[in-house]
């Protein structure tokens, strides 16, 4: 009887361990603005998305005379001063540009209220607008100054184009930026898929291998090959926003694939990334607009379940490394 009891206990133990994930203590970078909220917090609060929609509608009604100026102006925030570019290798270079959204929320006479969203920062601004004789509008708006990266935007809107410069209040690495933006409308679309615009390269994770190569008879040279953590083409085939993913689909995916599939959920909601490799990758997507730095209350039930599933396997997945100096 005792042997039968131990056999039953062992059978139950093995059965319960089948779905266990190794290294459950491993850490994953989860940006603060994307964490799934607890259920009680969701019940207590109206979703961020609903609040934003109500606020945007109210602001539009206040500014009917300038509806063509109100809204999101999107494009690249480029270097306008000396600053080093990021050179990963000959196959991957980042010019330190970031996609920016200059949102004009309200115009009351010459007074302007809005906010900027770029590189994970969502900053309010206020200033004034002047109507020029040539039909253009000149703006000078200022961020509060209580953040290290605050500054002054000076821009002109004419013929559906916003062109200007930005100057930082404080001494930072890139104190001046320039930008040419176009007006865009943000709409959450769970069906939008990634396009092959730019490869995902996490240059913070790399491995180097050394190899001796015979250049001539009895003459050898040492070549160093560098590979960077990346993702495979599977990221273009899987959508975690419009259907529930199966365990069998994700349990053997590489870490980079899991990371991008999960973060594409955030990108569809207009999340603005602080993480540089992710920011560079998603900025290149033509449909992506940085709209919010906090999307905790915006996820659908399908997305919540998929995020949990992806994180479960992302913790223990192996990195995929690739070389980007390819011809």
N, C-alpha and C positions, 0 to 999 in steps of 0.2 A: 504493500500500500504506500509506504514511504517513497519507494522508487517511482511509483506512478505519479505521486505529487510533484517530485522534482522534475519529471519529464514534462508534465503539464506546465509548470512554471517556466521551464526553459523554452518551451514552444511559444508561450505568450511573450516572453522577453524578446525572442528573435523576431516575432511578428511585429512588435511595436518598434523595433529598431530599423525595419526595412526602409522607412521613409526618412530616417534621420539624416541631417545634413552635417557633414564634418565641419570642424572649426567654427562652431556657432558664435565664438567670441570675436571673430574677425570683424574689423571695422570697415564701414563704407562711408564715403563722403556724401552726406545728405544736406543740401542747403536748407537753411532755416525756413525759408519761405515756401518750401515744398512739402514739409512734413504733414502727414495725414492727421487731422485733428481727431481727438477723442469723440466718441459718439455723443456724450452729454454736452460737449461744447457746440457741436453741430446743432443739437436740439435747442439750446439756449439762445443761439445767435442766428440772425438772418444771414444768409450766405453773402460772402463778399461780392460775388458776381451781381446779385440783385441790388445791393446797395450802390454799386458802381453804376449800374444801368439807370437807377433812379436819379443819382447825382448828375450823370451826363445829360439826362433828359431835361432836368431843371436848368442846367447851365445853358443848354441850347435855347430854351425858351427865353432866357434873359438876354440873348445876344442875336436876335433875329436879323438885325441889320448887318451883321458881319458873319453870316453863316458860312460864307465861302472861306473865311479865315479860321473859324473854330474847328478844332479836330486834331488829328494826329498827323504830324509831318515827320517822315521817316527816311533815313539814309545813313551814310557812314560819317562818323565823327573822326576826322583824319588829323594827322600831325600837321601843325602849322609852325613848328619850331624844331630845332635840332634834338633828335632823340634816336637812340639805337633801335633798329628793327630787331625782331626776334628771328635769328637764323638757326633753324633746327638742323637742316642739311641742305644739299643742293636741290632736293626735291620738295622742300617744305619751308616756306618763309611767311612770317606774319609781319605786316607793316605797321602794327600797333593801332589799326583802325578798329572801331567798335560801332555796331549799329546803334543809332540813337533815335529816340522818339521825343520830339519837342511837341508837347501837347498844349495847345492854346484852349483853355477851358472857358474863359469868359472875357468879353470886351465890353466895358461900360464907358462910353465916350472915348477918352484917350487912355483910360486905365485898363491894364491887361493883367489877368491872373492865369496861371498855368502851372505846368510841371514838366520836368525832363526825366526820362527813363533811359539809363545807359549803364552797362557794366554792373548790374545788380543794385544800382542806386536809383531811388525814386525821390526827386527833390522838387519842392515847390518853388515857384518864382513869381515875382510881381514887377511891374514896370509900366512903361507908357508906349503908345503907338502914335505915330504922326503920319497923316495922309499927305503924300507928295503930289506935286502938280502933274507928274507923268503917270499917275494912276497907281503907283506903288505905295506900299505901306512900310514905314521904317519902325523897327522895334528896338528898344533897349530894356532888357528885363534882368533882374538880379535874384540870385538864390540867397537864402538867409545868411550864410557865412558860418554856421555852426558845424559844418562838416568840412573835413580836410579838402574834399574835392569840389567845393562850391566855387562859383565864379559868376561872371557877367556874360550874358548872351547879347550880341548885337547882330541883327539880321534884317533883311528886306524880303518882302513877299511881293512878287510881281509875276504875272502870266503863269499862275499855278506852280510857282517854284519859290522855295525858301532858301536863301543863300546868306551865310553869315560866318561870324567867328565867335569864339568863346575864350575868355581869359580867366585864369584861376586867381583867387584872392591870395592864396598861399604859395610858397615855393614847393612845387611838386615836379615830378620827373618830366611830364609834358605839360607845361603851363599854358600853351596856346593850341587851340584846335580850329579847324575850318570844316564847313559842311555845306552840301547842296542837297536839299531834301524835297521830297514830293509828298503830296497829301495822300494818305491811305486810310482805309476803313478796316478796323479789326473785327473779325467775326470768328467765334470759336467753331471749328469744323473738326469733328472727331474722325472724319474719313480722309483728311489730308495726309499724304504719304511723303516720306523723305525723298528728295531728289539728289542725284549724284553731283552735287555742286562742289563739295570739298571733302577730302578724306578726313576722317577723325584720327587725330594724332595726339596722344597724351605725352607731351615731351617731358613731363615730370617723372615718367617711368620708362627707363631704358636699360638695355643690356648691351655690353660690348664683347665682341669676340676677336681674338687675335689669330692670324694665320700667316705662316711663312710661305712666301711665294718665290719660286726660283725664277729670277729675272734673266740669268745667263748661266752658263755652266759653272757650277760651284759658287754662284753668287745669289744670295737670297735677300729678300726684303720682307719686312713685317707689315702686313696690312691689318688695319683695325676696322671692323665692321660694326656699325651702331644700328640697333633696332629699337623701335619705339612701340609702346603699348598702343594697340589700335583696335579696330573692329572689322568684321568681315562683311561681305555683301548681303548677309542675312538681314541686316538692319533695314534694308529697303523692301523687305517682303512681309514684315510682321507689324501689325497694328494692335496696340494695347489699349486703344481708346474706344473702338467700336465693337469689340467682342471679348468674351472671357477667354483667356489663354489656358491651354491645358498644361499640366505638369510635364507631360511627355515632350512638349514643344520647347520648353525652356531649360530642363534639367541638365542638358549637355551643351548648352551654349557657352561661348567664351565670355569672360568678364566684360570686355569692351562692348560686345553685342548687347548684353543685358543692360549695361549702363546707358547706352544710346537708346534702346527701345524704351526704357523707363523714362529717360529725360525727354524723349519726344512727346510724351504725355504732357510734360510741363511746357514744352515749347508751343504746343497747340493752344494752351491757355495764355500764351503771351508772357511767360515767365522770363525775367531778365537775369542772366547768369553772372555770378561773381567768378566762378571757376573759369579760368582762361581757355583751356583746351575745349571745353564744352561751348563757351561763348563764341569762339572762332568758328567752330563747326556749325552751330545753329544760325549765326549771323549770315552765313552764306546761303541759307535756304531762302528762296525768293518769297515764300509765303509768310515767313516768320517776322513778327513785329514785337519788340520788347514793350510790354504794356504795364506789367505789374512786377513788384518785388516780393509780393506775398499772394499766393494762390491756394492757401490751405483750405479754404472753404469752397473751392470751385470744382473739385473732382466729382465725377459721376460715380455711381456705385460700381460700375464695371471697372473704371479706372482705379478705384480704391483696392478692389480685389486683385487686380493685375499688379499694382505697385507692391503689395504685400508678397505676392508670389515671386516677382522678379527680385526683390530684395533678399528673399530667402535663399535663392540660388546664387545671387551675385556675391554674397559673402564668401563663398568657398570656390567660386569658379576660377579657372586658370586664366592668366593673362594671355592675350594673343599679341605677338610682336611682329612688326613688319618693318621693312627697310624702305625709306622714302627717297633715296637717291637714285631711283630707277630711271632708265632712259626711256 
